[in-house]
Amino acid sequence: MPKKPRDGRRRHGELVADVLAVLWEAEAPMTAQQVNAALDKGLARTTMATILARLYEQGTLRRVPATRGYAYEPVHDEAGMAAGRMRRELDSDPRRDLVLKRFVSSLSEDDEETLRRLLLEAEGESE
């Protein structure tokens, strides 16, 4: 398990990951106050509002008007976020075929079979 920095601060991205986990589990959009209460980390309300606003500006969250401010919900589920990261990595290298080859060669047999099945399904849907 990674250690926290000596000054007690969280590693970069840890708090954002915690916020997203709370929102993915929620059944409805949540306000900054609700997310903060669910995390129970003793953060200032303004800190949580800033985190949510930044995630909204990045396109990670959508927001809806709430009583006093906004409530937020994820644009994509956790799998969709991971797929987006994979796509951005693929798009960042001009040698797409090499990247894909290395990725596929690193898959377990089960994952490789799942990928084959999904590609066949996608091919069938496009016809």
Protein Blocks (a to p, Z undefined) as FASTA:
>chain_A
ZZddfkopacehklmmmmmmmmmmpcbdcdfklmmmmnonopafklmmmmmmmmmmnopa
ccdddfbocadddfbdfklmmmmmmmmmmmmpmklmlmmmmmmmmpcfklmmmmmmmmmm
mmmmmZZ
